[in-house]
Amino acid sequence: MQDSKKEGSGNQWSRRRVLQAAGASVAGGGLSLAMPGIVRAQGSGPIKLGLVFAKQGVWTVQGQQLADGAKMALAKHGNKILGQDIEVLWYDEPNPQGAQQNVQKLMAEDKVAAVIGGSNSGTALAMASVAARVGVPFLTPNAAAAAVTGADCNPYTFRTLTTTMVASRAMAPALLELGKNWYYLTANYAYGQDIYRSMSMLLNEAQGKELGHDKAPLGTTDYSSFILKVRQAKPEVLMLGLPGGDLSTFLKQWTEMGMKGKIPVACPIIGDADLWSVGPEAATGYYGKPWHFSTPSNPPADQEFAAAYLAEHDSPAPDKAWLGWFTMRALIAGIEKADSFEPAAIAAGLEVARIDDGGVPAGYRAWDHQMLRQCMVFKVKDQITDEWDWLDLVAQEPKNPTPENLDALFGSKEEIGCKMASR
């Protein structure tokens, strides 16, 4: 790691200027930029940013969509930030260990200013540990595990997607209007059990009744025995905690066994690609998503992004592409707020930067680095007539967002359990 010794101009910060900035406040944010002792010099060439998203395996489609969205946000910015040319390095995340090795290379060898990555929670948690150790900002768009901004939080990791608990809290009111007798079918791993814990807690608080809970192995190919049990129990809501491929398999068999439209199904977090793979004949249910391309209330920047994605890909923008795009926008805003490419300054800038989100500006909460923004609940249309647009917005939480009720929705310090170390 090389320490710059000359007083530069523009964005080539010297050690002395960085240390001076350590005592200054971010403009309008009232937050000190705490800098490490050594400046990460990137030389006279382009500033480097890293992407770590899947290029192979089951997460390939999501990885491509996330990367496409991030690149589109940067391209819209002229592939420049603070007047500096930006070079993007995209590495694979074949598994948590491989993702960890690749993010280590980006941060320690390629000297990137920041990394956006994590097609799933397992790889995101592995990469977050490297960010904490090396001291380079890591922004994960698509990880729902509570630990990312909870027990395992660190001053260099930021998360855009809501946690399962927050998504469940946003969805529960709409489902409780359908009835308070619920049945659960969840995958027998962390994601499914997180959904069960969150939704069962909310059902208990509403004095509802659990009629049953079945745990299906990952990769289940035959759900008929589970469906027969649900049919016999006659719940008012079937709460699902199944990942993409398993959800597709279930919904197809649910329809084949004549259950579509008889008992509402729901899942707090789903991706467009997961639902589209089911086909319109079997698609049904209530789902939580961070964004939908046709929502009328989308702000102008989102509408422009949706139009640009459609023109480039000849299909509507999926939520994963939006997550990549929105996270890159947040990173750009953080860098501009910091007026620096120094990693600790960027991290401080990310804590105070805000993005137009059509209501209360969205931004990462300073004490746990969770992106605070309104949550959305969608219902599959009763009659699907469009090739892609299958969803109607049925609920938003909070209904009238304010900084205070957004903060409450995303949880208190006691609930989240983040004890943020200093930079």
C-alpha positions in Angstrom: 0.0 0.0 0.0 1.5 3.3 -1.1 1.2 6.6 0.8 0.9 9.7 -1.3 3.4 12.4 -0.2 2.6 15.3 -2.5 0.0 18.0 -2.2 -2.2 17.1 -5.2 -5.1 18.8 -6.8 -8.6 17.5 -7.6 -9.1 14.1 -6.1 -5.5 13.0 -5.5 -5.6 13.6 -1.7 -2.3 13.8 0.2 -2.0 12.2 3.7 -2.0 15.7 5.3 -5.2 16.7 3.5 -7.0 13.5 4.4 -6.0 13.9 8.1 -7.3 17.5 7.9 -10.6 16.2 6.5 -10.8 13.7 9.4 -11.8 16.5 11.6 -14.2 18.1 9.2 -18.0 17.5 8.9 -19.6 16.2 5.8 -21.5 19.1 4.2 -25.0 19.1 5.6 -24.6 15.9 7.5 -22.9 16.9 10.7 -20.8 13.8 10.6 -17.0 13.7 11.0 -15.0 11.9 8.4 -12.9 9.5 10.4 -9.9 8.5 8.3 -7.4 5.7 8.7 -3.8 6.6 9.0 -2.8 5.5 5.4 -4.3 6.8 2.2 -5.1 4.1 -0.4 -3.4 5.7 -3.5 -4.8 4.6 -6.9 -2.2 6.3 -9.0 -2.9 8.6 -12.0 -5.1 6.1 -13.9 -8.9 5.6 -13.6 -10.4 5.1 -10.2 -11.4 1.5 -9.7 -14.6 0.1 -8.3 -15.3 -3.6 -7.8 -18.3 -5.8 -8.5 -18.6 -9.3 -7.1 -21.6 -11.1 -8.6 -22.3 -14.6 -9.8 -21.1 -15.5 -13.3 -21.9 -19.2 -12.9 -24.3 -21.5 -11.0 -27.8 -21.0 -9.7 -27.3 -17.3 -9.0 -26.1 -16.5 -12.5 -29.2 -14.7 -13.7 -29.5 -12.6 -10.5 -25.8 -11.8 -10.7 -26.1 -10.6 -14.3 -29.1 -8.5 -13.5 -27.4 -6.9 -10.4 -24.3 -6.1 -12.4 -26.3 -4.7 -15.4 -28.1 -2.3 -13.1 -25.0 -1.1 -11.4 -23.3 -0.5 -14.7 -26.3 1.4 -16.0 -26.2 3.8 -13.0 -22.5 4.5 -13.6 -23.0 4.9 -17.4 -25.8 7.4 -16.7 -23.2 9.4 -14.7 -20.9 9.4 -17.7 -18.7 6.7 -16.1 -17.1 9.5 -14.1 -17.4 10.5 -10.4 -15.9 13.8 -9.1 -14.6 14.3 -12.7 -12.5 11.1 -12.5 -12.8 8.2 -15.0 -14.1 5.0 -13.4 -13.0 1.5 -14.2 -15.2 -1.4 -13.1 -13.7 -4.7 -12.3 -16.3 -7.6 -12.1 -15.2 -10.8 -10.3 -17.2 -14.0 -9.8 -18.8 -15.3 -6.5 -18.9 -19.1 -7.1 -19.4 -19.7 -3.4 -18.7 -17.9 -0.1 -15.1 -18.8 0.0 -14.5 -17.9 -3.6 -16.4 -14.6 -3.1 -14.2 -13.8 -0.1 -11.0 -14.5 -2.1 -12.2 -12.3 -4.9 -13.2 -9.4 -2.8 -9.9 -9.7 -0.9 -8.1 -9.4 -4.3 -10.2 -6.4 -5.3 -9.6 -4.5 -2.1 -6.0 -5.5 -1.2 -4.4 -5.9 -4.7 -6.5 -4.0 -7.2 -6.9 -1.1 -4.7 -10.6 -0.4 -5.5 -12.2 2.5 -3.7 -15.4 0.4 -3.0 -17.1 -2.9 -3.9 -20.7 -3.7 -4.7 -21.5 -7.4 -4.4 -23.5 -10.3 -3.0 -26.1 -12.1 -5.0 -27.1 -13.9 -1.8 -26.6 -13.6 2.0 -23.9 -16.3 2.3 -21.5 -14.7 -0.1 -22.4 -11.2 1.3 -21.5 -12.2 4.9 -18.2 -13.7 3.7 -17.3 -10.5 1.8 -18.4 -8.2 4.6 -15.8 -9.7 6.9 -13.1 -8.8 4.4 -14.4 -5.2 4.2 -14.2 -4.9 8.0 -10.6 -6.2 8.0 -9.2 -4.3 5.0 -11.2 -1.1 5.6 -12.9 -0.6 2.2 -16.6 0.1 1.7 -18.7 -3.0 0.7 -22.3 -2.4 -0.4 -24.5 -5.4 -0.8 -27.7 -5.0 -2.8 -29.4 -8.4 -2.4 -28.6 -9.9 1.0 -31.6 -10.3 3.4 -29.8 -12.0 6.3 -30.3 -9.9 9.5 -26.7 -10.5 10.6 -25.3 -8.3 7.7 -26.5 -5.1 9.5 -27.1 -6.8 12.8 -24.8 -8.9 14.9 -22.1 -8.9 12.2 -22.4 -5.2 11.3 -19.2 -3.3 10.6 -18.3 0.3 9.7 -17.5 -0.6 6.1 -20.6 -2.8 5.2 -23.9 -1.3 3.8 -27.0 -3.2 2.8 -29.8 -2.1 0.4 -32.4 -4.9 0.5 -34.6 -5.1 3.5 -34.2 -7.9 6.1 -36.8 -10.7 6.3 -38.1 -9.2 9.5 -38.8 -5.8 7.9 -40.4 -7.3 4.8 -42.6 -9.5 7.0 -43.6 -6.5 9.2 -44.6 -4.6 6.0 -46.6 -7.6 4.6 -48.4 -8.8 7.8 -51.1 -6.1 7.9 -52.3 -7.0 4.4 -52.4 -10.7 5.1 -54.1 -10.3 8.5 -57.0 -8.7 6.6 -57.4 -12.0 4.8 -57.7 -14.0 8.0 -55.7 -15.0 11.1 -55.5 -18.8 10.6 -52.2 -19.4 8.9 -50.2 -22.4 7.7 -46.5 -22.3 7.1 -44.4 -24.2 4.5 -40.8 -23.2 4.6 -37.5 -24.4 3.3 -35.4 -26.2 5.9 -32.6 -23.7 6.0 -31.9 -20.2 7.3 -34.0 -18.2 4.8 -37.1 -20.3 5.3 -36.7 -20.4 9.1 -36.2 -16.6 9.2 -39.5 -16.2 7.5 -41.2 -18.6 9.9 -39.8 -16.8 12.9 -40.7 -13.4 11.7 -44.2 -14.1 10.5 -45.2 -16.4 13.4 -44.2 -13.7 15.8 -46.3 -11.1 14.0 -49.3 -13.6 13.8 -49.0 -14.2 17.6 -49.0 -10.5 18.3 -52.2 -10.3 16.3 -53.7 -13.1 18.3 -53.9 -15.4 15.3 -53.6 -19.1 15.1 -51.0 -21.4 13.5 -52.6 -24.4 11.9 -49.3 -26.1 10.9 -45.7 -25.7 9.9 -44.0 -28.0 7.5 -40.3 -27.8 6.6 -39.4 -28.9 3.1 -35.8 -29.9 2.1 -34.1 -27.6 -0.3 -34.6 -28.8 -3.9 -37.8 -30.6 -3.1 -39.3 -31.9 -6.4 -42.7 -33.2 -5.2 -44.8 -31.0 -2.9 -48.0 -33.0 -3.2 -47.9 -34.4 0.3 -47.4 -30.9 1.7 -50.2 -29.6 -0.4 -52.6 -32.3 0.8 -51.9 -31.3 4.4 -52.6 -27.7 3.6 -55.8 -28.6 1.8 -57.0 -30.6 4.9 -56.1 -27.8 7.3 -58.0 -25.1 5.3 -55.9 -22.1 6.4 -56.9 -18.5 5.5 -53.3 -17.8 4.4 -50.5 -20.2 3.4 -47.2 -18.5 4.3 -44.3 -19.7 2.1 -40.6 -19.5 2.8 -39.3 -21.1 -0.3 -36.3 -19.9 -2.4 -36.7 -19.1 -6.1 -36.5 -22.5 -7.8 -38.4 -24.3 -5.0 -41.1 -21.6 -5.1 -41.5 -22.1 -8.8 -41.9 -25.9 -8.4 -44.4 -25.5 -5.6 -46.6 -22.9 -7.4 -46.8 -25.1 -10.5 -47.9 -28.1 -8.4 -50.2 -26.0 -6.3 -52.0 -25.1 -9.6 -51.9 -28.6 -11.0 -53.7 -29.9 -7.8 -56.5 -27.3 -8.2 -55.5 -25.1 -5.3 -54.8 -21.8 -7.1 -57.3 -19.2 -6.0 -58.7 -21.3 -3.2 -56.2 -20.4 -0.4 -54.0 -17.2 -0.7 -50.3 -17.9 -0.7 -47.7 -15.3 0.3 -43.9 -14.8 0.6 -42.3 -11.7 2.1 -39.3 -11.6 -0.3 -39.3 -12.7 -3.9 -37.5 -11.7 -7.1 -39.2 -11.0 -10.5 -37.1 -13.8 -12.2 -38.5 -16.3 -9.6 -42.1 -15.4 -10.4 -41.6 -15.1 -14.2 -40.2 -18.6 -14.3 -43.5 -20.0 -12.9 -45.5 -18.8 -15.9 -48.7 -16.8 -15.9 -50.9 -19.9 -15.6 -49.5 -20.9 -12.2 -48.5 -17.4 -10.8 -50.5 -16.5 -7.8 -50.1 -14.9 -4.3 -48.9 -11.9 -2.3 -45.2 -11.0 -2.4 -42.8 -8.4 -1.0 -40.4 -6.7 -3.4 -38.3 -3.6 -3.1 -39.5 -2.2 -6.5 -41.6 -2.9 -9.5 -41.1 -1.4 -13.0 -44.7 -0.3 -13.6 -45.6 1.2 -10.2 -47.2 4.6 -11.0 -45.6 6.3 -8.0 -42.0 5.5 -9.1 -40.0 8.7 -9.1 -38.8 10.2 -12.5 -35.3 8.7 -12.2 -36.8 5.2 -11.7 -39.1 5.6 -14.6 -36.1 6.7 -16.8 -34.1 3.7 -15.6 -37.1 1.4 -16.4 -37.4 2.8 -19.9 -33.6 2.6 -20.5 -33.5 -1.0 -19.4 -36.4 -2.0 -21.6 -34.8 -0.3 -24.6 -31.5 -2.1 -23.9 -32.7 -5.6 -23.0 -36.1 -5.8 -24.7 -37.7 -6.8 -21.5 -38.8 -4.9 -18.3 -36.3 -4.2 -15.6 -36.4 -6.9 -12.9 -36.1 -5.9 -9.2 -32.5 -7.2 -9.1 -31.4 -4.9 -11.8 -33.0 -2.0 -9.9 -31.2 -3.1 -6.7 -27.9 -2.9 -8.5 -28.8 0.4 -10.1 -30.0 1.9 -6.8 -27.0 0.7 -4.9 -24.5 2.2 -7.4 -26.5 5.5 -7.2 -26.0 5.3 -3.4 -22.3 4.7 -3.8 -22.0 7.6 -6.2 -23.9 9.9 -3.8 -21.6 8.8 -0.9 -18.5 9.5 -2.9 -19.8 12.9 -3.9 -20.8 13.7 -0.4 -17.4 12.8 0.8 -15.7 14.6 -2.1 -13.0 11.9 -1.9 -12.2 8.4 -3.1 -10.5 7.6 0.2 -12.4 4.5 1.6 -13.1 5.8 5.1 -14.3 9.1 3.7 -16.6 7.2 1.3 -18.0 5.2 4.2 -18.7 8.3 6.2 -20.3 9.9 3.1 -22.6 6.9 2.6 -24.0 7.4 6.1 -25.3 10.9 5.3 -26.0 10.7 1.5 -29.6 10.6 0.5 -31.4 9.6 -2.8 -34.7 10.8 -4.1 -37.1 7.8 -3.6 -40.4 9.5 -4.4 -41.2 10.5 -0.8 -38.8 10.6 2.1 -35.3 10.4 0.7 -33.7 7.0 1.0 -30.4 6.5 2.7 -28.3 4.2 4.9 -28.9 4.5 8.6 -25.7 5.7 10.3 -25.7 3.3 13.2 -26.4 0.0 11.4 -26.0 0.8 7.6 -29.4 -0.5 6.6 -31.0 1.3 3.7 -34.2 3.0 5.0 -37.0 3.2 2.5 -40.7 2.4 2.1 -41.5 -1.3 1.7 -44.0 -2.6 -0.9 -46.4 -5.5 -1.1 -47.7 -6.8 -4.4 -50.5 -9.2 -5.4 -50.4 -11.3 -8.6 -53.3 -10.0 -10.9 -56.3 -12.2 -11.0 -56.2 -12.0 -14.8 -52.7 -11.7 -16.4 -52.9 -10.1 -19.8 -49.4 -8.7 -20.1 -46.3 -10.8 -20.9 -44.4 -9.3 -18.0 -46.5 -7.1 -15.8 -48.3 -9.5 -13.4 -48.4 -7.5 -10.2 -50.5 -4.9 -8.6 -49.3 -2.8 -5.6 -51.6 -3.5 -2.7 -49.8 -2.1 0.3 -46.9 0.2 1.2 -45.4 0.4 4.7 -45.3 3.0 6.2 -48.3 4.3 4.3 -47.2 7.9 4.8 -43.4 7.6 5.4 -41.5 9.9 7.7 -38.0 9.6 9.0 -39.5 8.6 12.4 -41.8 5.8 11.2 -39.2 4.5 8.8 -36.8 4.2 11.6 -39.4 2.3 13.7 -40.2 0.0 10.8 -36.6 -1.1 10.4 -36.1 -1.8 14.1 -34.5 -0.3 17.2 -30.9 -0.7 18.3 -32.0 -3.3 20.9 -33.8 -5.4 18.2 -31.1 -5.1 15.5 -28.2 -5.9 17.8 -25.6 -3.9 15.8 -22.7 -2.7 17.9 -20.8 -0.7 15.3 -17.1 -0.4 15.8 -15.3 2.9 15.0 -13.4 3.4 11.8 
